[in-house]
Amino acid sequence: MTRSQRDIVLLLTARALRGFGDGFAIIILPAYLAALGYDAAQIGLVATSALLGTALLTLGIGFVAPRHDLRALLMASAGLMAATGLVFPQFEHVGLVVAVAFIGTINPATGDLGLIIPLEHTMLSQEAADAERTRIFARYSLIGALAMAAGSLAAAAPDLLEGYGLSRIGAFKAMFYAYAVLGLANAALYARLPRTKAENRPPAAPLGPSRGRVYKLAALFSLDAFAGGFIVQSLLAIWLFERFDMSLAAASLFFFWTSTLSAFSYPVAAWLSKRIGLINTMVFTHIPSNICLIVAAFSSNLYVALALLLIRAGLSQMDVPARSSYVMAVVTPAERPAAASVTAVPRSLASSVGPAMAGVMMNAGLLGLPLVVCGTLKTVYDLALLFTFRHIKPPEEREGR
């Protein structure tokens, strides 16, 4: 095994461990807060705080990374993950929980947001040739999603722990401590990576010739994320709990299958992007998933709603490896950390607005409205992306002509 291959394996393993933790944390979080007596609006506020904090941390990481050792930054981020799991269970007052959520790494959305993402993307891009980049990102996303699926099943563990004498709250706290252990394991993996920077000589400015292109992508991605904020996975769990009275165990099983379907959509996305291009893959897999989400909002039958949401899960995340690959492809190597950050931060900021708004809608009895708003706005984003970037090709698509 070459050094590059070993580094990729380490990064993929770390992604798997972090994905497993995220998988149970995003389901445990709303259930834990509900057990503390929080209503939907307060849970939405915690989700908004978490996403806003993620955005600001990601922004800082993106602009610091070109001038500092990526390994050290990854280890520090893993340390913050461990601290989050240790501190979160210590507080129950809403103000303190909101503060911990803002500083910490528990993300109420799925796993393609977070301060570690730009760092891992940069290191993966350094190891990949243009023709292999999308495949590696698809594998990265596949492993993360499969790990999240396994984590979703683990979210049923509090029911088992109660059988061994733990209180409901105590069982939830034990899961947060498990999240902290995974953070420490990630730090140990990152410690085995070589010291490296985005480029041997950091650029005078984090973004250079690709600045305008990156800002346009960031604006469009922020619209997509704003829409997604209305139905982050924690709020989708609340919708299922309140609309259909689903149990925690049933919800865990459902999210296992949504994560599994999303996972296996990633290699399909890599295959599809080679035939129709990255932008077309992002757009024409997204629109049908949006339609499924909107229709699910009006369903009064649990099985129909679940079927539509499962179809959506198989389509809605196919843009993730394509999007990551596209951003890395249309900028210079020195700009990659900043580009990953600048396109990710507006997504986090925009997505942080939606949960609080969705929580208010749910509290008002409009349970399905966040799903409709999400699906509609995402379709607007897809059409705008196609119109703006259909003629800007990554190197492998230009070479294929």
BADRENDO-204563 format. One record per residue (C-alpha): residue number from 1; x, y, z; residue in one letter. Coordinates in nm, 4 decimals. Example, Ala and Ser with C-alpha at 12.3 -4.5 7.8 and 13.67 -1.06 7.14 Angstrom:
BADRENDO-204563
- i|px|py|pz|aa
- 1|1.2300|-0.4500|0.7800|A
- 2|1.3670|-0.1060|0.7140|S
//
This chain:
BADRENDO-204563
- i|px|py|pz|aa
- 1|0.0000|0.0000|0.0000|M
- 2|0.1410|0.3414|-0.0968|T
- 3|0.1504|0.6338|0.1422|R
- 4|-0.1345|0.8036|-0.0441|S
- 5|-0.3487|0.4914|-0.0239|Q
- 6|-0.2795|0.4594|0.3495|R
- 7|-0.3769|0.8226|0.4060|D
- 8|-0.7003|0.7750|0.2139|I
- 9|-0.7834|0.4653|0.4221|V
- 10|-0.7235|0.6632|0.7425|L
- 11|-0.9488|0.9457|0.6242|L
- 12|-1.2222|0.7038|0.5177|L
- 13|-1.2024|0.5211|0.8507|T
- 14|-1.2304|0.8490|1.0395|A
- 15|-1.5278|0.9418|0.8210|R
- 16|-1.6933|0.6116|0.9130|A
- 17|-1.6484|0.6633|1.2872|L
- 18|-1.7729|1.0200|1.2704|R
- 19|-2.0671|0.9132|1.0542|G
- 20|-2.1641|0.6450|1.3061|F
- 21|-2.1668|0.9054|1.5822|G
- 22|-2.3646|1.1529|1.3722|D
- 23|-2.6102|0.8773|1.2799|G
- 24|-2.7306|0.8218|1.6339|F
- 25|-2.6720|1.1774|1.7604|A
- 26|-2.9131|1.3443|1.5165|I
- 27|-3.1933|1.1089|1.6278|I
- 28|-3.1033|1.1039|1.9965|I
- 29|-3.0803|1.4841|2.0107|L
- 30|-3.4505|1.5663|1.9518|P
- 31|-3.5655|1.2654|2.1578|A
- 32|-3.3399|1.3725|2.4471|Y
- 33|-3.4598|1.7318|2.4316|L
- 34|-3.8235|1.6189|2.4163|A
- 35|-3.7612|1.4015|2.7236|A
- 36|-3.6328|1.7132|2.9012|L
- 37|-3.9642|1.8834|2.8202|G
- 38|-3.8629|2.0925|2.5183|Y
- 39|-4.1335|2.1709|2.2613|D
- 40|-4.0821|2.1724|1.8825|A
- 41|-3.9968|2.5439|1.8741|A
- 42|-3.7243|2.5025|2.1376|Q
- 43|-3.5817|2.1977|1.9599|I
- 44|-3.5768|2.4014|1.6390|G
- 45|-3.3881|2.6769|1.8240|L
- 46|-3.1233|2.4284|1.9408|V
- 47|-3.0896|2.2989|1.5845|A
- 48|-3.0533|2.6540|1.4532|T
- 49|-2.7817|2.7287|1.7107|S
- 50|-2.5920|2.4115|1.6186|A
- 51|-2.5989|2.4903|1.2479|L
- 52|-2.5008|2.8540|1.3022|L
- 53|-2.2058|2.7519|1.5180|G
- 54|-2.1017|2.4949|1.2585|T
- 55|-2.1055|2.7664|0.9933|A
- 56|-1.8799|3.0026|1.1844|L
- 57|-1.6333|2.7282|1.2781|L
- 58|-1.6234|2.6062|0.9184|T
- 59|-1.5559|2.9594|0.7960|L
- 60|-1.2635|2.9964|1.0335|G
- 61|-1.1203|2.6563|0.9411|I
- 62|-1.1389|2.7300|0.5685|G
- 63|-0.9370|3.0487|0.5925|F
- 64|-0.6856|2.9147|0.8450|V
- 65|-0.6210|2.5826|0.6683|A
- 66|-0.4054|2.7117|0.3759|P
- 67|-0.1462|2.8425|0.6237|R
- 68|-0.1457|2.5659|0.8853|H
- 69|-0.0891|2.1941|0.9218|D
- 70|-0.4037|2.0084|0.8162|L
- 71|-0.3307|1.7182|1.0500|R
- 72|-0.3211|1.9462|1.3547|A
- 73|-0.6490|2.1099|1.2531|L
- 74|-0.8147|1.7706|1.2072|L
- 75|-0.6962|1.6551|1.5499|M
- 76|-0.8244|1.9736|1.7124|A
- 77|-1.1619|1.9265|1.5435|S
- 78|-1.1816|1.5676|1.6691|A
- 79|-1.1002|1.6957|2.0170|G
- 80|-1.3930|1.9356|1.9936|L
- 81|-1.6150|1.6405|1.8977|M
- 82|-1.5070|1.4553|2.2115|A
- 83|-1.5632|1.7632|2.4283|A
- 84|-1.9126|1.8055|2.2836|T
- 85|-2.0133|1.4544|2.3839|G
- 86|-1.8797|1.5064|2.7364|L
- 87|-2.0335|1.8496|2.7983|V
- 88|-2.3749|1.8189|2.6304|F
- 89|-2.5313|1.5924|2.8964|P
- 90|-2.4241|1.8223|3.1809|Q
- 91|-2.6868|2.0899|3.1129|F
- 92|-3.0660|2.0928|3.0866|E
- 93|-3.1513|2.4657|3.0824|H
- 94|-3.2438|2.5720|2.7313|V
- 95|-3.0001|2.8646|2.7254|G
- 96|-2.7040|2.6482|2.8212|L
- 97|-2.8025|2.3716|2.5783|V
- 98|-2.8261|2.6281|2.2980|V
- 99|-2.4776|2.7544|2.3878|A
- 100|-2.3248|2.4042|2.3882|V
- 101|-2.4973|2.3265|2.0580|A
- 102|-2.3474|2.6442|1.9087|F
- 103|-1.9917|2.5597|2.0135|I
- 104|-2.0078|2.1828|1.9634|G
- 105|-2.0041|1.9468|1.6677|T
- 106|-2.3409|1.7681|1.6920|I
- 107|-2.5119|1.8557|1.3677|N
- 108|-2.8924|1.8114|1.3411|P
- 109|-2.8648|1.7739|0.9637|A
- 110|-2.7058|1.4947|0.7645|T
- 111|-2.3297|1.4498|0.7482|G
- 112|-2.2160|1.6729|0.4623|D
- 113|-2.1842|1.9831|0.6814|L
- 114|-1.9248|2.0473|0.9499|G
- 115|-1.5885|2.2010|1.0219|L
- 116|-1.4020|1.8743|0.9461|I
- 117|-1.5469|1.8437|0.5942|I
- 118|-1.3318|2.1114|0.4194|P
- 119|-1.0159|1.9664|0.5759|L
- 120|-1.0901|1.6095|0.4685|E
- 121|-1.1970|1.7233|0.1211|H
- 122|-0.8688|1.9084|0.0776|T
- 123|-0.6586|1.6094|0.1804|M
- 124|-0.8557|1.3742|-0.0438|L
- 125|-0.8196|1.6126|-0.3392|S
- 126|-0.4423|1.6166|-0.2960|Q
- 127|-0.4317|1.2402|-0.3423|E
- 128|-0.6717|1.2091|-0.6390|A
- 129|-0.6199|1.2572|-1.0121|A
- 130|-0.8909|1.4495|-1.1961|D
- 131|-1.0342|1.1338|-1.3514|A
- 132|-1.0542|0.9602|-1.0106|E
- 133|-1.1663|1.2517|-0.7944|R
- 134|-1.5422|1.1963|-0.8187|T
- 135|-1.5033|0.8223|-0.7534|R
- 136|-1.3025|0.8892|-0.4371|I
- 137|-1.5556|1.1437|-0.3154|F
- 138|-1.8340|0.8953|-0.3892|A
- 139|-1.6530|0.6322|-0.1815|R
- 140|-1.6042|0.8886|0.0971|Y
- 141|-1.9753|0.9728|0.0919|S
- 142|-2.0757|0.6061|0.0658|L
- 143|-1.8752|0.5073|0.3723|I
- 144|-2.0049|0.8042|0.5691|G
- 145|-2.3658|0.7289|0.4816|A
- 146|-2.3360|0.3564|0.5597|L
- 147|-2.1834|0.4456|0.8945|A
- 148|-2.4678|0.6900|0.9574|M
- 149|-2.7132|0.4120|0.8758|A
- 150|-2.5509|0.1905|1.1377|A
- 151|-2.5582|0.4827|1.3797|G
- 152|-2.9301|0.5264|1.3146|S
- 153|-2.9866|0.1694|1.4342|L
- 154|-2.7756|0.2438|1.7412|A
- 155|-3.0164|0.5264|1.8258|A
- 156|-3.2527|0.2564|1.9568|A
- 157|-2.9957|0.1707|2.2263|A
- 158|-3.1635|0.3865|2.4975|P
- 159|-3.4615|0.1501|2.4885|D
- 160|-3.2234|-0.1380|2.5605|L
- 161|-3.0319|0.0523|2.8275|L
- 162|-3.3554|0.1252|3.0130|E
- 163|-3.4023|-0.2493|3.0429|G
- 164|-3.0752|-0.2624|3.2379|Y
- 165|-3.1960|-0.0133|3.4953|G
- 166|-3.0894|0.3224|3.3484|L
- 167|-3.3409|0.6050|3.3477|S
- 168|-3.4589|0.7423|3.0135|R
- 169|-3.2482|1.0560|3.0564|I
- 170|-2.9518|0.8510|3.1802|G
- 171|-2.9687|0.6302|2.8709|A
- 172|-2.9623|0.9341|2.6437|F
- 173|-2.6630|1.0750|2.8312|K
- 174|-2.4767|0.7457|2.7859|A
- 175|-2.5147|0.7893|2.4095|M
- 176|-2.3542|1.1328|2.4248|F
- 177|-2.0587|0.9822|2.6119|Y
- 178|-2.0279|0.7207|2.3360|A
- 179|-2.0153|1.0114|2.0885|Y
- 180|-1.7219|1.1549|2.2871|A
- 181|-1.5339|0.8238|2.2645|V
- 182|-1.5735|0.8290|1.8852|L
- 183|-1.4223|1.1776|1.8825|G
- 184|-1.1141|1.0493|2.0648|L
- 185|-1.0860|0.7596|1.8190|A
- 186|-1.0957|1.0065|1.5300|N
- 187|-0.8154|1.2094|1.6867|A
- 188|-0.6025|0.8943|1.7103|A
- 189|-0.6564|0.8226|1.3395|L
- 190|-0.5759|1.1787|1.2344|Y
- 191|-0.2534|1.1632|1.4389|A
- 192|-0.1242|0.8990|1.1938|R
- 193|-0.1609|1.1309|0.8928|L
- 194|0.1449|1.3193|0.7633|P
- 195|0.1917|1.6868|0.8302|R
- 196|0.0697|1.8723|0.5238|T
- 197|-0.0705|2.2008|0.4037|K
- 198|-0.3064|2.2789|0.1185|A
- 199|-0.0025|2.4026|-0.0762|E
- 200|0.3635|2.4387|0.0149|N
- 201|0.3413|2.8137|-0.0343|R
- 202|0.0079|2.9473|0.0905|P
- 203|-0.1559|3.2007|-0.1402|P
- 204|-0.1568|3.5701|-0.0585|A
- 205|-0.5360|3.5478|-0.0419|A
- 206|-0.7334|3.2281|0.0288|P
- 207|-0.9336|3.2815|-0.2901|L
- 208|-0.7779|3.4094|-0.6100|G
- 209|-0.8792|3.3710|-0.9748|P
- 210|-1.1816|3.1537|-0.8953|S
- 211|-1.3325|3.3961|-0.6448|R
- 212|-1.6345|3.4967|-0.8535|G
- 213|-1.7165|3.1398|-0.9484|R
- 214|-1.6939|3.0254|-0.5860|V
- 215|-1.9180|3.3062|-0.4627|Y
- 216|-2.1852|3.2176|-0.7189|K
- 217|-2.1736|2.8537|-0.6130|L
- 218|-2.1911|2.9584|-0.2484|A
- 219|-2.5003|3.1686|-0.3137|A
- 220|-2.6783|2.8833|-0.4883|L
- 221|-2.5727|2.6250|-0.2312|F
- 222|-2.7029|2.8530|0.0427|S
- 223|-3.0484|2.8514|-0.1180|L
- 224|-3.0399|2.4719|-0.1250|D
- 225|-2.9312|2.4589|0.2389|A
- 226|-3.1905|2.7162|0.3470|F
- 227|-3.4534|2.4880|0.1993|A
- 228|-3.3006|2.1804|0.3632|G
- 229|-3.3046|2.3525|0.7011|G
- 230|-3.6827|2.3233|0.7089|F
- 231|-3.6592|1.9456|0.7317|I
- 232|-3.3233|1.8557|0.8850|V
- 233|-3.3221|1.4972|1.0028|Q
- 234|-3.3895|1.5883|1.3658|S
- 235|-3.7053|1.7744|1.2611|L
- 236|-3.8071|1.4970|1.0224|L
- 237|-3.7907|1.2662|1.3253|A
- 238|-4.0162|1.5069|1.5180|I
- 239|-4.2580|1.5106|1.2204|W
- 240|-4.2755|1.1311|1.2223|L
- 241|-4.3189|1.1220|1.6017|F
- 242|-4.6040|1.3740|1.6012|E
- 243|-4.7742|1.3007|1.2685|R
- 244|-4.7756|0.9199|1.2933|F
- 245|-4.6829|0.8560|1.6600|D
- 246|-4.3747|0.6549|1.5578|M
- 247|-4.1629|0.4999|1.8319|S
- 248|-3.7929|0.5740|1.8718|L
- 249|-3.7090|0.2175|1.7658|A
- 250|-3.9246|0.2396|1.4512|A
- 251|-3.7763|0.5781|1.3615|A
- 252|-3.4253|0.4382|1.4103|S
- 253|-3.5014|0.1544|1.1678|L
- 254|-3.6510|0.3959|0.9144|F
- 255|-3.3472|0.6267|0.9274|F
- 256|-3.1217|0.3252|0.8911|F
- 257|-3.2855|0.2495|0.5568|W
- 258|-3.2846|0.6138|0.4422|T
- 259|-2.9123|0.6356|0.5182|S
- 260|-2.8495|0.3025|0.3465|T
- 261|-3.0320|0.4116|0.0318|L
- 262|-2.8443|0.7415|0.0342|S
- 263|-2.5179|0.5551|0.0735|A
- 264|-2.5661|0.3336|-0.2280|F
- 265|-2.6777|0.6306|-0.4348|S
- 266|-2.3251|0.7764|-0.4156|Y
- 267|-2.1477|0.5259|-0.6437|P
- 268|-2.4458|0.5524|-0.8780|V
- 269|-2.3909|0.9282|-0.8812|A
- 270|-2.0229|0.8776|-0.9707|A
- 271|-2.1218|0.6431|-1.2546|W
- 272|-2.3921|0.8804|-1.3758|L
- 273|-2.1695|1.1882|-1.3636|S
- 274|-1.9271|1.0269|-1.6088|K
- 275|-2.2096|0.9951|-1.8591|R
- 276|-2.4169|1.3104|-1.8172|I
- 277|-2.1783|1.5407|-1.6256|G
- 278|-2.1593|1.6630|-1.2665|L
- 279|-2.4087|1.9489|-1.2958|I
- 280|-2.6714|1.7361|-1.4716|N
- 281|-2.6284|1.4671|-1.2071|T
- 282|-2.6845|1.7210|-0.9317|M
- 283|-2.9962|1.8682|-1.0896|V
- 284|-3.1813|1.5779|-1.2475|F
- 285|-3.1595|1.3525|-0.9438|T
- 286|-3.2669|1.6308|-0.7091|H
- 287|-3.5923|1.7390|-0.8729|I
- 288|-3.7743|1.4012|-0.8450|P
- 289|-3.6718|1.3774|-0.4792|S
- 290|-3.8232|1.7203|-0.4160|N
- 291|-4.1523|1.6079|-0.5645|I
- 292|-4.1570|1.3014|-0.3369|C
- 293|-4.1036|1.5223|-0.0317|L
- 294|-4.3888|1.7554|-0.1228|I
- 295|-4.6300|1.4672|-0.1865|V
- 296|-4.5312|1.2999|0.1435|A
- 297|-4.6397|1.6132|0.3304|A
- 298|-4.9988|1.5542|0.2214|F
- 299|-5.0087|1.1821|0.2947|S
- 300|-5.2238|1.0622|0.5843|S
- 301|-5.1008|0.7047|0.5458|N
- 302|-4.7789|0.6175|0.7266|L
- 303|-4.6673|0.3576|0.4746|Y
- 304|-4.7242|0.5872|0.1767|V
- 305|-4.5302|0.8649|0.3494|A
- 306|-4.2448|0.6316|0.4369|L
- 307|-4.2304|0.4945|0.0813|A
- 308|-4.2081|0.8463|-0.0622|L
- 309|-3.9405|0.9440|0.1885|L
- 310|-3.7405|0.6310|0.1058|L
- 311|-3.7540|0.7140|-0.2657|I
- 312|-3.6412|1.0635|-0.1797|R
- 313|-3.3537|0.9224|0.0269|A
- 314|-3.2339|0.7229|-0.2739|G
- 315|-3.2199|1.0365|-0.4897|L
- 316|-3.1710|1.3459|-0.2765|S
- 317|-2.8086|1.2853|-0.1766|Q
- 318|-2.6738|1.1924|-0.5196|M
- 319|-2.5606|1.5520|-0.5576|D
- 320|-2.3254|1.5267|-0.2580|V
- 321|-2.0184|1.3627|-0.4218|P
- 322|-2.0909|1.5467|-0.7469|A
- 323|-2.1054|1.8807|-0.5656|R
- 324|-1.7859|1.8151|-0.3679|S
- 325|-1.6010|1.7020|-0.6795|S
- 326|-1.7274|1.9954|-0.8865|Y
- 327|-1.6141|2.2564|-0.6335|V
- 328|-1.2668|2.1008|-0.6084|M
- 329|-1.2442|2.0762|-0.9907|A
- 330|-1.3278|2.4333|-1.0901|V
- 331|-1.0751|2.6060|-0.8590|V
- 332|-0.6949|2.5973|-0.8384|T
- 333|-0.5314|2.3581|-0.5845|P
- 334|-0.4261|2.6462|-0.3581|A
- 335|-0.7864|2.7678|-0.3399|E
- 336|-0.9398|2.4335|-0.2448|R
- 337|-0.9576|2.4732|0.1377|P
- 338|-1.1075|2.8218|0.1081|A
- 339|-1.3420|2.7119|-0.1714|A
- 340|-1.4653|2.4163|0.0336|A
- 341|-1.5172|2.6460|0.3301|S
- 342|-1.6745|2.9384|0.1417|V
- 343|-1.9226|2.7062|-0.0286|T
- 344|-1.9938|2.5174|0.2952|A
- 345|-2.0299|2.8118|0.5346|V
- 346|-2.3216|2.9843|0.3587|P
- 347|-2.4880|2.6440|0.3472|R
- 348|-2.4528|2.6116|0.7249|S
- 349|-2.5631|2.9698|0.7847|L
- 350|-2.8624|2.9371|0.5557|A
- 351|-2.9637|2.5989|0.6940|S
- 352|-2.9475|2.7393|1.0484|S
- 353|-3.2473|2.9656|0.9784|V
- 354|-3.4883|2.6949|0.8680|G
- 355|-3.5111|2.4733|1.1805|P
- 356|-3.6394|2.7516|1.4050|A
- 357|-3.8961|2.8534|1.1411|M
- 358|-4.0005|2.4921|1.0892|A
- 359|-4.0339|2.4440|1.4657|G
- 360|-4.2722|2.7406|1.4843|V
- 361|-4.4759|2.5981|1.1940|M
- 362|-4.4996|2.2589|1.3662|M
- 363|-4.5981|2.4183|1.6972|N
- 364|-4.8765|2.6005|1.5124|A
- 365|-5.0127|2.2674|1.3876|G
- 366|-4.8781|2.3051|1.0315|L
- 367|-4.6799|1.9835|1.0489|L
- 368|-4.6470|1.9265|0.6730|G
- 369|-4.5696|2.2854|0.5709|L
- 370|-4.1910|2.2601|0.6264|P
- 371|-4.1778|1.9666|0.3827|L
- 372|-4.3625|2.1651|0.1150|V
- 373|-4.1421|2.4717|0.1624|V
- 374|-3.8285|2.2573|0.1471|C
- 375|-3.9274|2.0755|-0.1735|G
- 376|-4.0357|2.3931|-0.3510|T
- 377|-3.7239|2.5965|-0.2704|L
- 378|-3.4932|2.3096|-0.3588|K
- 379|-3.6509|2.2873|-0.7039|T
- 380|-3.5864|2.6598|-0.7554|V
- 381|-3.2218|2.5991|-0.6589|Y
- 382|-3.1862|2.3085|-0.9023|D
- 383|-3.3117|2.5120|-1.1966|L
- 384|-3.0924|2.8103|-1.1051|A
- 385|-2.7831|2.5883|-1.0780|L
- 386|-2.8500|2.4335|-1.4176|L
- 387|-2.8979|2.7720|-1.5826|F
- 388|-2.5870|2.9297|-1.4235|T
- 389|-2.3261|2.6520|-1.4445|F
- 390|-2.4256|2.4176|-1.7250|R
- 391|-2.1478|2.5572|-1.9483|H
- 392|-1.8684|2.5514|-1.6852|I
- 393|-1.7118|2.2063|-1.7133|K
- 394|-1.4560|2.0376|-1.4840|P
- 395|-1.1272|1.9269|-1.6477|P
- 396|-1.2307|1.5651|-1.7024|E
- 397|-1.5449|1.6724|-1.8912|E
- 398|-1.3531|1.9207|-2.1072|R
- 399|-1.0937|1.6549|-2.1869|E
- 400|-1.3660|1.4080|-2.2806|G
- 401|-1.4858|1.6272|-2.5647|R
//
